[in-house]
Each structure stands twice: as C-alpha cells, then as structure tokens.
Amino acid sequence: MATVELRFSALPEHVRTARLVAAAVARRAGVDEAVLDEVRLAVGEACTRAVGLHRSNGVDMPVRVVLTEEEKKFSIEVGDEVPETPSGPGARAGDEASGHPAPGASGESGSEEGEDEGTMGLAVISGLVDDVEVVSGPGGGVIRMSWPTTPTVELP
C-alpha cells in the first residue's frame, strides 16, 4: 500500500497544488483517465472547504491530504483541524451531512455565506464521488473519498 501525505498552510492558493498532486497520484494508482477530472474537482472542493473552515475559525494548523493506493482502490482523505462544535461560533459549516447541524440551522446567527459554501462543496463532492464519507470529531474533520483502480499492465 503506497501512501502520499501532503500538508499545506490554509491558504486558497495551495488548493491548486493539492489538486495537481491528487490527479498525478491517482493516475499512477490506476484510476481511469476519464475520472481524473472528477478526482481533481472533488479534492479541490474538499480542500477549499478545509481552508475555509481553518480561516473562519482562526486555526493556523495545516490542512492535510492523504492519498493511498490500495489493491483495486485509490483513497483520498482531506482533514482539517477544526474541532467539532454542533452550534455556536466554532460550528462546522455544512456538517449536516455527517449529522451535525450547520451554524444558523436552528435559528442562531452564523455566517450564511460560510454555510452555503460548506454545504455546496459537500453536495458537489457527493455528486462526483460514489464512495464518500464525512466524519467530524473533537480533533477535526475528515472527508474520505475513494475510486476503483485498474492495475496497469507493464509491457516487456
């Protein structure tokens, strides 16, 4: 099982680098060429969401991306360091997909733009990736995505 780990400062300009690395590693792992744009877009959405969560919650830890090549499967985990808080100022925008309400979902004031962005990003990811899981906890959140691979045949 081959693994590539990428950590980057929560700055929007680093999302492009994460997308390019993910596409290159996915290609090498044997993800179908027709699906690489979906991988790129899904990673971009997940990283953009993590960067937004870090910036809006004042977290200066890096965003982490783990790319894992397994037998017949390529997985990507995009993790943030924003602690889970179901309501209030530190609430995670868009976490209703993982069972946690977004800020403002129960009438409290929250950043409506942040809610829309987080929710939209998860909706885009769910539309692109068949195997996706969003998990959040006290240490932060993770979006796990995976795609099937076909082994590359090496010619003699």
C-alpha angles and dihedrals in degrees: 000000000000119000133190119191123197126186122184139173112264094259123130092229091066094059091079091056091051090051092050093048091048092051093048094049091044091052091050091047091057102257109161112267090232090061098049093091089055090050090050093049095044092050090047091053093046093048093045089052092049092048090050092049092049094048097044092048097043094244113156097186117112125263110244129215121187118191115193129188112204132166107294093348140079116199134191126192120191111192134188131194097225110124119234114258114164094208142009134043097330096047115138111245112232098011094128085099088068095043097267119114120237118239111279092024091115097039099276120130115262138146103290091193091053090049093051092046094049093044093046092049092053090047091052092048092048089051093051103039124055094195108048132143129183116202129175131181144153093293097048140280138290133201110204119197132172140184132192118254135206116215115249115241113224115213119224 
